[in-house]
Each structure stands twice: as C-alpha cells, then as structure tokens.
Amino acid sequence: MTPSTVFNREKESAMTLVRRRPLLPGALLSALLLATPMLAAAQQQDSPRNRLDVQAQAELQVVPDEATLNARLWERTPAVAQREDTRTDSEALAKARQRLEERAATLIQTLEDAGLERDAISAGSLRVQPESLQGKSDGESEPTPLVRTRLERPFQIEISDLDDLPMMLDALTEAGVNALDGVTYDLSDREQAADEVLTKALEKARHKAELMARTLDMTLGPVINVSENHAPVFQPRMMAMSADAAPESAGSNAEYRPGTITLDAMVNVSWAIEPAQSEQ
C-alpha cells in the first residue's frame, strides 16, 4: 500500500465522520436565537444607569434590663517547701475543699435569702491550680521555694431586675467572695432590638433614595435588590468591679448606672429608576 493510498483512506474516513455529525435540532436552535435578545434586554435593565444604589447605616441606643454577676471563691492549702515530702498533701487538699464547699453553700443560701431564685445561680466546676512562692531567706542561704494548691469555684448570678443589683452585691460581700469579676449588662429581648435597628436602617435607605430621586428629577420604581452589609452588632456592656471596692458600697445607697448598649445595622438597597423628565 502506497503512502498516497493511506492518505486517501484517512481523508475519506474524516469526511464520513463530518457527514455523520448530527446538526442541532431546529427547536433548540430557535430557543437559543430567542434567548439572545432576552438576555441582552435583562442586562440592559440591570445596567447601572437604570438603578439607584443606596447604602444606609443606623444606630440604636438601648437601656439594658438585666445583668450577670461573676464571682469566685477559693481556698489554699498550706505552703510547704518544694523539696519536702508531700505525702500529706492529699489530706490538706481534702480540708481545703471542705472549707470551699462550706463557703459555697453559705454563698448560695445568702443569695436565696436575699430573694434570688436557685435557678439564677450557676456554680462552676472545681478548679485546682498549683502555686509557687518564694520563701524567706535567713541571710546565709538562698530562699527556699514553696508550693501550695489553690482550689477555686466560680459563680454566675443572673439578675432579671436591675433594682436588685445593689442588694445582690451586698449579699456577695456578706458571703465573703474572694473576687468579683464585674457586671455584664444585657437585654432580655435581643431580637426586638435587632429588628428595630434594622428597620431604622431600611427607613434611612428609603429616605436617602427618595431625596436623591426628587433632587435629580427621577422616579423611583420597585426595589430590585436589598441586602444587609452586616447583621446588627450586639455587644453586652461590661462594668469592672473588684472585691476590695465592693465592701465600701455595701450597706449604702450606692447607685449602679448601667448606661446604654449600642446596636448598629447597615443595608444596601437598589431601586429601579426612570430617566429624568428632560430625557423622555
């Protein structure tokens, strides 16, 4: 078989494949032809010159109506030299834990006597942490390192009526808490506040759009797109407090002003617009 014969057969096979390739059905071709002008019209309708894009942000100041108190109780084992035998440490731990549990029970009872429901008191898990101390030096040798163990229980107290806050602080100090980690002010109904600030942002966006359209002699059409730039941000308000400062106000008519919590929301809204009258 000569090279020319091989070439002719390959050419005939290629032509046969071309002839056998099916053409696009007439219905599909017609649909594509009809869809082309429709896509072009849609792109023209969504073009920037036929829409007005507005961004608006709103802020809301809300007075909190509930609070959370965080407090801690702790007990320590006696400090011993680090190099000494610590086989009796388990007994010291047991005694420290017993003292801690007794104080915790007293704290809960004191809060209940002050009018707080048991469900509003949350007692955290026991925490055990070693502590290192520097012993005293006798002037002739280096100070001896000392070690002890600290056992701690955290407490969280939910206060639904802020008028009860001073009384609860007095109860905590009366129970002898070792640390008050501050007050966190919050809202009982966050959803309502979030809805309110979002509504304000949308109303502000409409006001801006109407102002722009009126000033530029345009007519607003329907809303064609709306989105949140970010959801309403909610941040509970913290008030620092120390256990040392609390006794100074205990038993007094001290006032605790919660201040306000700030929420904000941002939206993007797009309206369809008609051209200015001079262009019609």
LINJO-V741088 format. One record per backbone hydrogen bond with DSSP energy under -0.5 kcal/mol. NH is the residue of the N-H (numbers start at 1). CO is the residue of the C=O. If there is no record, write none. Layout:
((NH	CO) (NH	CO))
This chain:
((6	2) (7	3) (8	4) (9	5) (10	6) (11	7) (12	8) (13	9) (14	10) (15	11) (16	12) (17	13) (18	14) (19	15) (20	16) (21	17) (21	18) (29	25) (30	26) (31	27) (32	28) (33	29) (34	30) (35	31) (36	32) (37	33) (38	34) (39	35) (40	36) (41	37) (42	38) (43	39) (44	40) (45	41) (46	42) (47	44) (50	47) (51	48) (52	271) (53	51) (54	269) (56	267) (58	265) (60	263) (62	60) (62	261) (64	62) (65	186) (66	186) (67	159) (68	184) (69	157) (70	182) (71	155) (72	179) (73	153) (75	151) (77	149) (80	147) (82	145) (84	81) (89	86) (90	87) (92	88) (93	89) (94	90) (95	91) (96	92) (97	93) (98	94) (99	95) (100	96) (101	97) (102	98) (103	99) (104	100) (105	101) (106	102) (107	103) (108	104) (109	105) (110	106) (111	107) (112	108) (113	109) (114	110) (115	112) (116	111) (120	117) (121	118) (122	120) (122	156) (123	121) (124	122) (124	154) (127	152) (129	150) (131	148) (133	146) (135	133) (135	144) (144	136) (146	133) (147	80) (148	131) (150	129) (151	75) (151	149) (152	127) (153	73) (154	125) (155	71) (156	122) (157	69) (158	120) (158	156) (159	67) (160	158) (162	160) (164	161) (165	162) (168	164) (169	165) (170	166) (171	167) (172	168) (173	169) (174	170) (175	171) (176	173) (177	172) (178	72) (179	72) (181	70) (181	179) (183	239) (184	68) (185	183) (185	237) (186	66) (193	189) (194	190) (195	191) (196	192) (197	193) (198	194) (199	195) (200	196) (201	197) (202	198) (203	199) (204	200) (205	201) (206	202) (207	203) (208	204) (209	205) (210	206) (211	207) (212	208) (213	209) (214	210) (215	211) (216	212) (217	214) (218	213) (219	274) (221	272) (224	270) (225	270) (227	268) (229	266) (230	266) (233	264) (237	185) (239	183) (246	242) (247	243) (248	245) (249	245) (249	246) (250	246) (252	249) (254	249) (254	252) (257	255) (258	256) (261	62) (263	60) (264	233) (265	58) (266	230) (267	56) (268	227) (269	54) (270	225) (271	52) (272	222) (273	50) (274	219) (277	217) (279	276) (280	277))
